Amino acid sequence: MRVQRYDVPDVLRPGKFIQRYWDPCHTPVLDQEGDISYIIQLATDVTDKILAEQALYKSNMEQVETTEQIKSLNTELLATNVELRDTQQKLTLLNSKLEERVAKRTQELKRANEEQAAINERAAATNKELTEIQQRLIETNREVSAIAARLRISVESTGLGSWEYNPTTGNLFWSKECRQIFGLTEEQEVDFDTYTRHIHPDDQEWVIRRISETLQPDSSGKHELTHRILRFDNNELRWVKAKGTVEFEQGVATCFWEQF
């Protein structure tokens, strides 16, 4: 069967439901005569995969829309350049007759220069808009790369919790499994400082030191840590094993993935 959406109750919020997607499979069990005795049903939770694909599709659509806008602006810029060339040709013709009609052509030349200035202003404004759209395209590509990276982590971890931290912006993304490990609901927001405060006091200093060392450009960009945490919801003590990977750009840590 195709993938089905079937939401499940949220035990932390009575009356609320959690969005879920399932991949159902039915297998018949035959008796000795070849008749069906039983049907075995198996439903695999593929929520993370579906949500990640939806997010990636949305980003791709936004990128296509931005590309179409750039094409439209390029067409307008080409038309503006043609108009500017025509105006310049008119100026050349006016200059060739300048000796015969000095007084009259001087005024016409002034008007032609004003038209050229207006066209140049429109061209400059168009170039500025094009630059802004190109910047948005770069940012969209970065978001697509980040979503693809989170999808890769989700698939590879096979149920392990993970989060992604951007040291330059301070943004911290938690997977559903990671939130369950740390006792976080889907609505709760958390930053890196909040996370470090929930490391057990006896482990906090050396864990933060190891993370800081991994973020240095001369490090291997990887670490494995086993330490204690205090859950957000009930302050319960838990032991976790963390595997961290850092991505660098021009010697600067731009992305930090951690699996639990």
Secondary structure, DSSP 8 states (H G I E B T S, - for coil): ---EE--EE-TTSTT-EE--EEEEEEEEEE-TTS-EEEEEEEEEE-HHHHHHHHHHHHHHHHHHHHHHHHHHHHHHHHHHHHHHHHHHHHHHHHHHTTTTSHHHHHHHHHHHHHHHHHHHHHHHHHHHHHHHHHHHHHHHHHHHHHHHHHHHHHHHHTT--EEEE-TTT--EEE-HHHHHHHT--SS----HHHHHHTB-HHHHHHHHHHHHHHTSTTS-SEEEEEEEEE-TTT--EEEEEEEEEEEEETTEEEEEEEE-
